[in-house]
Amino acid sequence: MPHDQAPRLHGYGVRFDTDAQRYRVRNEQTGEWLRQATGELASFVFFGDAYSAWRAFEVHKRPGGR
């Protein structure tokens, strides 16, 4: 799902889908949405779970790293 098809999702990286009442995860560097093996958008009930998935999905350089 391109980001222009998800105007209701607010936030950076971890976004809250108000229609589904679930969190979604998006890689802001590539614009790709985290999906399940079936191809459906991954959804999370708890922000902490979505945040952990986002950190693994969108890898950032750590301060002092190369």
Backbone atoms as SQL, in Angstrom:
CREATE TABLE atoms (id INTEGER PRIMARY KEY, chain TEXT, resi INTEGER, resn TEXT, atom TEXT, x REAL, y REAL, z REAL);
INSERT INTO atoms VALUES
  (1, 'A', 1, 'MET', 'N', 0.850, -1.169, 0.000),
  (2, 'A', 1, 'MET', 'CA', 0.000, 0.000, 0.000),
  (3, 'A', 1, 'MET', 'C', 0.897, 1.233, 0.000),
  (4, 'A', 2, 'PRO', 'N', 0.913, 1.996, -1.079),
  (5, 'A', 2, 'PRO', 'CA', 1.696, 3.233, -1.084),
  (6, 'A', 2, 'PRO', 'C', 1.181, 4.194, -0.025),
  (7, 'A', 3, 'HIS', 'N', 2.072, 5.080, 0.453),
  (8, 'A', 3, 'HIS', 'CA', 1.661, 5.961, 1.539),
  (9, 'A', 3, 'HIS', 'C', 0.530, 6.888, 1.132),
  (10, 'A', 4, 'ASP', 'N', 0.346, 7.157, -0.170),
  (11, 'A', 4, 'ASP', 'CA', -0.740, 8.035, -0.584),
  (12, 'A', 4, 'ASP', 'C', -2.100, 7.353, -0.494),
  (13, 'A', 5, 'GLN', 'N', -2.125, 6.047, -0.248),
  (14, 'A', 5, 'GLN', 'CA', -3.379, 5.331, -0.083),
  (15, 'A', 5, 'GLN', 'C', -3.751, 5.152, 1.387),
  (16, 'A', 6, 'ALA', 'N', -2.973, 5.721, 2.276),
  (17, 'A', 6, 'ALA', 'CA', -3.234, 5.548, 3.704),
  (18, 'A', 6, 'ALA', 'C', -3.316, 6.898, 4.411),
  (19, 'A', 7, 'PRO', 'N', -4.195, 7.798, 3.965),
  (20, 'A', 7, 'PRO', 'CA', -4.225, 9.125, 4.573),
  (21, 'A', 7, 'PRO', 'C', -4.718, 9.134, 6.008),
  (22, 'A', 8, 'ARG', 'N', -5.384, 8.105, 6.451),
  (23, 'A', 8, 'ARG', 'CA', -5.933, 8.078, 7.812),
  (24, 'A', 8, 'ARG', 'C', -4.912, 7.615, 8.848),
  (25, 'A', 9, 'LEU', 'N', -3.765, 7.166, 8.397),
  (26, 'A', 9, 'LEU', 'CA', -2.762, 6.668, 9.331),
  (27, 'A', 9, 'LEU', 'C', -1.860, 7.820, 9.771),
  (28, 'A', 10, 'HIS', 'N', -1.828, 8.069, 11.062),
  (29, 'A', 10, 'HIS', 'CA', -1.076, 9.187, 11.609),
  (30, 'A', 10, 'HIS', 'C', 0.105, 8.680, 12.413),
  (31, 'A', 11, 'GLY', 'N', 1.197, 9.403, 12.353),
  (32, 'A', 11, 'GLY', 'CA', 2.374, 9.038, 13.132),
  (33, 'A', 11, 'GLY', 'C', 3.564, 8.794, 12.232),
  (34, 'A', 12, 'TYR', 'N', 4.696, 8.566, 12.838),
  (35, 'A', 12, 'TYR', 'CA', 5.912, 8.286, 12.087),
  (36, 'A', 12, 'TYR', 'C', 6.373, 6.870, 12.380),
  (37, 'A', 13, 'GLY', 'N', 6.527, 6.061, 11.367),
  (38, 'A', 13, 'GLY', 'CA', 6.990, 4.692, 11.554),
  (39, 'A', 13, 'GLY', 'C', 5.896, 3.797, 12.094),
  (40, 'A', 14, 'VAL', 'N', 5.489, 4.039, 13.321),
  (41, 'A', 14, 'VAL', 'CA', 4.347, 3.336, 13.906),
  (42, 'A', 14, 'VAL', 'C', 3.148, 4.257, 13.736),
  (43, 'A', 15, 'ARG', 'N', 2.160, 3.776, 13.017),
  (44, 'A', 15, 'ARG', 'CA', 0.993, 4.615, 12.724),
  (45, 'A', 15, 'ARG', 'C', -0.271, 3.954, 13.238),
  (46, 'A', 16, 'PHE', 'N', -1.175, 4.769, 13.723),
  (47, 'A', 16, 'PHE', 'CA', -2.432, 4.253, 14.254),
  (48, 'A', 16, 'PHE', 'C', -3.505, 4.330, 13.183),
  (49, 'A', 17, 'ASP', 'N', -4.073, 3.182, 12.861),
  (50, 'A', 17, 'ASP', 'CA', -5.153, 3.091, 11.875),
  (51, 'A', 17, 'ASP', 'C', -6.466, 3.276, 12.623),
  (52, 'A', 18, 'THR', 'N', -7.078, 4.447, 12.474),
  (53, 'A', 18, 'THR', 'CA', -8.286, 4.763, 13.231),
  (54, 'A', 18, 'THR', 'C', -9.468, 3.887, 12.820),
  (55, 'A', 19, 'ASP', 'N', -9.499, 3.463, 11.570),
  (56, 'A', 19, 'ASP', 'CA', -10.600, 2.603, 11.117),
  (57, 'A', 19, 'ASP', 'C', -10.514, 1.210, 11.741),
  (58, 'A', 20, 'ALA', 'N', -9.323, 0.644, 11.751),
  (59, 'A', 20, 'ALA', 'CA', -9.127, -0.713, 12.271),
  (60, 'A', 20, 'ALA', 'C', -8.858, -0.732, 13.772),
  (61, 'A', 21, 'GLN', 'N', -8.560, 0.449, 14.352),
  (62, 'A', 21, 'GLN', 'CA', -8.182, 0.539, 15.763),
  (63, 'A', 21, 'GLN', 'C', -6.970, -0.342, 16.070),
  (64, 'A', 22, 'ARG', 'N', -5.996, -0.295, 15.154),
  (65, 'A', 22, 'ARG', 'CA', -4.763, -1.068, 15.290),
  (66, 'A', 22, 'ARG', 'C', -3.589, -0.202, 14.866),
  (67, 'A', 23, 'TYR', 'N', -2.407, -0.572, 15.313),
  (68, 'A', 23, 'TYR', 'CA', -1.185, 0.100, 14.890),
  (69, 'A', 23, 'TYR', 'C', -0.640, -0.601, 13.654),
  (70, 'A', 24, 'ARG', 'N', -0.106, 0.183, 12.724),
  (71, 'A', 24, 'ARG', 'CA', 0.543, -0.317, 11.510),
  (72, 'A', 24, 'ARG', 'C', 1.990, 0.168, 11.535),
  (73, 'A', 25, 'VAL', 'N', 2.846, -0.521, 10.806),
  (74, 'A', 25, 'VAL', 'CA', 4.267, -0.200, 10.801),
  (75, 'A', 25, 'VAL', 'C', 4.705, 0.112, 9.377),
  (76, 'A', 26, 'ARG', 'N', 5.409, 1.252, 9.235),
  (77, 'A', 26, 'ARG', 'CA', 5.872, 1.681, 7.917),
  (78, 'A', 26, 'ARG', 'C', 7.340, 2.040, 7.983),
  (79, 'A', 27, 'ASN', 'N', 8.080, 1.585, 6.995),
  (80, 'A', 27, 'ASN', 'CA', 9.481, 1.960, 6.866),
  (81, 'A', 27, 'ASN', 'C', 9.502, 3.315, 6.177),
  (82, 'A', 28, 'GLU', 'N', 9.831, 4.357, 6.910),
  (83, 'A', 28, 'GLU', 'CA', 9.793, 5.710, 6.368),
  (84, 'A', 28, 'GLU', 'C', 10.902, 5.962, 5.359),
  (85, 'A', 29, 'GLN', 'N', 11.934, 5.153, 5.350),
  (86, 'A', 29, 'GLN', 'CA', 13.029, 5.340, 4.395),
  (87, 'A', 29, 'GLN', 'C', 12.648, 4.806, 3.026),
  (88, 'A', 30, 'THR', 'N', 11.877, 3.712, 2.993),
  (89, 'A', 30, 'THR', 'CA', 11.518, 3.102, 1.711),
  (90, 'A', 30, 'THR', 'C', 10.042, 3.292, 1.360),
  (91, 'A', 31, 'GLY', 'N', 9.213, 3.642, 2.341),
  (92, 'A', 31, 'GLY', 'CA', 7.781, 3.787, 2.112),
  (93, 'A', 31, 'GLY', 'C', 7.026, 2.469, 2.163),
  (94, 'A', 32, 'GLU', 'N', 7.722, 1.391, 2.461),
  (95, 'A', 32, 'GLU', 'CA', 7.122, 0.048, 2.492),
  (96, 'A', 32, 'GLU', 'C', 6.379, -0.181, 3.810),
  (97, 'A', 33, 'TRP', 'N', 5.248, -0.854, 3.729),
  (98, 'A', 33, 'TRP', 'CA', 4.464, -1.220, 4.918),
  (99, 'A', 33, 'TRP', 'C', 4.838, -2.628, 5.347),
  (100, 'A', 34, 'LEU', 'N', 4.913, -2.863, 6.640),
  (101, 'A', 34, 'LEU', 'CA', 5.178, -4.190, 7.166),
  (102, 'A', 34, 'LEU', 'C', 3.948, -5.058, 6.907),
  (103, 'A', 35, 'ARG', 'N', 4.175, -6.213, 6.324),
  (104, 'A', 35, 'ARG', 'CA', 3.065, -7.113, 5.968),
  (105, 'A', 35, 'ARG', 'C', 3.262, -8.482, 6.603),
  (106, 'A', 36, 'GLN', 'N', 2.144, -9.175, 6.759),
  (107, 'A', 36, 'GLN', 'CA', 2.181, -10.551, 7.242),
  (108, 'A', 36, 'GLN', 'C', 2.592, -11.449, 6.081),
  (109, 'A', 37, 'ALA', 'N', 2.845, -12.709, 6.339),
  (110, 'A', 37, 'ALA', 'CA', 3.233, -13.658, 5.295),
  (111, 'A', 37, 'ALA', 'C', 2.147, -13.789, 4.228),
  (112, 'A', 38, 'THR', 'N', 0.898, -13.510, 4.589),
  (113, 'A', 38, 'THR', 'CA', -0.221, -13.609, 3.647),
  (114, 'A', 38, 'THR', 'C', -0.315, -12.400, 2.723),
  (115, 'A', 39, 'GLY', 'N', 0.472, -11.355, 2.998),
  (116, 'A', 39, 'GLY', 'CA', 0.440, -10.147, 2.199),
  (117, 'A', 39, 'GLY', 'C', -0.428, -9.050, 2.791),
  (118, 'A', 40, 'GLU', 'N', -1.186, -9.371, 3.839),
  (119, 'A', 40, 'GLU', 'CA', -2.012, -8.360, 4.494),
  (120, 'A', 40, 'GLU', 'C', -1.128, -7.465, 5.358),
  (121, 'A', 41, 'LEU', 'N', -1.590, -6.232, 5.573),
  (122, 'A', 41, 'LEU', 'CA', -0.856, -5.333, 6.454),
  (123, 'A', 41, 'LEU', 'C', -0.774, -5.929, 7.850),
  (124, 'A', 42, 'ALA', 'N', 0.411, -5.876, 8.421),
  (125, 'A', 42, 'ALA', 'CA', 0.573, -6.337, 9.800),
  (126, 'A', 42, 'ALA', 'C', -0.146, -5.350, 10.716),
  (127, 'A', 43, 'SER', 'N', -0.768, -5.856, 11.759),
  (128, 'A', 43, 'SER', 'CA', -1.469, -4.976, 12.700),
  (129, 'A', 43, 'SER', 'C', -1.121, -5.385, 14.121),
  (130, 'A', 44, 'PHE', 'N', -1.092, -4.384, 14.984),
  (131, 'A', 44, 'PHE', 'CA', -0.718, -4.588, 16.369),
  (132, 'A', 44, 'PHE', 'C', -1.724, -3.894, 17.276),
  (133, 'A', 45, 'VAL', 'N', -2.092, -4.555, 18.352),
  (134, 'A', 45, 'VAL', 'CA', -3.016, -3.983, 19.326),
  (135, 'A', 45, 'VAL', 'C', -2.262, -3.027, 20.241),
  (136, 'A', 46, 'PHE', 'N', -1.048, -3.383, 20.595),
  (137, 'A', 46, 'PHE', 'CA', -0.270, -2.605, 21.546),
  (138, 'A', 46, 'PHE', 'C', 0.841, -1.826, 20.848),
  (139, 'A', 47, 'PHE', 'N', 0.999, -0.572, 21.243),
  (140, 'A', 47, 'PHE', 'CA', 2.032, 0.282, 20.659),
  (141, 'A', 47, 'PHE', 'C', 3.425, -0.323, 20.845),
  (142, 'A', 48, 'GLY', 'N', 3.713, -0.861, 22.010),
  (143, 'A', 48, 'GLY', 'CA', 5.033, -1.428, 22.284),
  (144, 'A', 48, 'GLY', 'C', 5.394, -2.538, 21.313),
  (145, 'A', 49, 'ASP', 'N', 4.430, -3.374, 20.971),
  (146, 'A', 49, 'ASP', 'CA', 4.681, -4.441, 20.003),
  (147, 'A', 49, 'ASP', 'C', 4.969, -3.866, 18.621),
  (148, 'A', 50, 'ALA', 'N', 4.178, -2.860, 18.238),
  (149, 'A', 50, 'ALA', 'CA', 4.372, -2.225, 16.935),
  (150, 'A', 50, 'ALA', 'C', 5.724, -1.507, 16.887),
  (151, 'A', 51, 'TYR', 'N', 6.088, -0.857, 17.970),
  (152, 'A', 51, 'TYR', 'CA', 7.361, -0.136, 18.024),
  (153, 'A', 51, 'TYR', 'C', 8.536, -1.104, 17.890),
  (154, 'A', 52, 'SER', 'N', 8.457, -2.235, 18.560),
  (155, 'A', 52, 'SER', 'CA', 9.523, -3.240, 18.446),
  (156, 'A', 52, 'SER', 'C', 9.634, -3.752, 17.014),
  (157, 'A', 53, 'ALA', 'N', 8.502, -3.986, 16.379),
  (158, 'A', 53, 'ALA', 'CA', 8.499, -4.446, 14.988),
  (159, 'A', 53, 'ALA', 'C', 9.075, -3.373, 14.076),
  (160, 'A', 54, 'TRP', 'N', 8.745, -2.107, 14.338),
  (161, 'A', 54, 'TRP', 'CA', 9.262, -1.009, 13.523),
  (162, 'A', 54, 'TRP', 'C', 10.780, -0.902, 13.645),
  (163, 'A', 55, 'ARG', 'N', 11.293, -1.043, 14.865),
  (164, 'A', 55, 'ARG', 'CA', 12.750, -0.940, 15.059),
  (165, 'A', 55, 'ARG', 'C', 13.493, -2.020, 14.288),
  (166, 'A', 56, 'ALA', 'N', 12.892, -3.197, 14.159),
  (167, 'A', 56, 'ALA', 'CA', 13.522, -4.271, 13.387),
  (168, 'A', 56, 'ALA', 'C', 13.316, -4.059, 11.881),
  (169, 'A', 57, 'PHE', 'N', 12.199, -3.437, 11.512),
  (170, 'A', 57, 'PHE', 'CA', 11.832, -3.254, 10.110),
  (171, 'A', 57, 'PHE', 'C', 12.568, -2.074, 9.483),
  (172, 'A', 58, 'GLU', 'N', 12.769, -1.004, 10.234),
  (173, 'A', 58, 'GLU', 'CA', 13.475, 0.172, 9.731),
  (174, 'A', 58, 'GLU', 'C', 14.724, 0.361, 10.565),
  (175, 'A', 59, 'VAL', 'N', 15.814, -0.134, 10.070),
  (176, 'A', 59, 'VAL', 'CA', 17.075, -0.110, 10.814),
  (177, 'A', 59, 'VAL', 'C', 17.744, 1.242, 10.645),
  (178, 'A', 60, 'HIS', 'N', 18.124, 1.862, 11.751),
  (179, 'A', 60, 'HIS', 'CA', 18.829, 3.139, 11.732),
  (180, 'A', 60, 'HIS', 'C', 20.246, 2.936, 12.228),
  (181, 'A', 61, 'LYS', 'N', 21.146, 3.777, 11.736),
  (182, 'A', 61, 'LYS', 'CA', 22.500, 3.745, 12.261),
  (183, 'A', 61, 'LYS', 'C', 22.468, 4.213, 13.702),
  (184, 'A', 62, 'ARG', 'N', 23.245, 3.571, 14.519),
  (185, 'A', 62, 'ARG', 'CA', 23.332, 3.959, 15.927),
  (186, 'A', 62, 'ARG', 'C', 24.405, 5.010, 16.079),
  (187, 'A', 63, 'PRO', 'N', 24.239, 5.930, 17.027),
  (188, 'A', 63, 'PRO', 'CA', 25.273, 6.954, 17.235),
  (189, 'A', 63, 'PRO', 'C', 26.638, 6.305, 17.479),
  (190, 'A', 64, 'GLY', 'N', 27.640, 6.795, 16.790),
  (191, 'A', 64, 'GLY', 'CA', 28.992, 6.254, 16.937),
  (192, 'A', 64, 'GLY', 'C', 29.231, 5.041, 16.062),
  (193, 'A', 65, 'GLY', 'N', 28.200, 4.547, 15.381),
  (194, 'A', 65, 'GLY', 'CA', 28.371, 3.376, 14.503),
  (195, 'A', 65, 'GLY', 'C', 28.891, 3.785, 13.147),
  (196, 'A', 66, 'ARG', 'N', 29.309, 2.805, 12.387),
  (197, 'A', 66, 'ARG', 'CA', 29.832, 3.081, 11.058),
  (198, 'A', 66, 'ARG', 'C', 28.883, 2.627, 9.997);
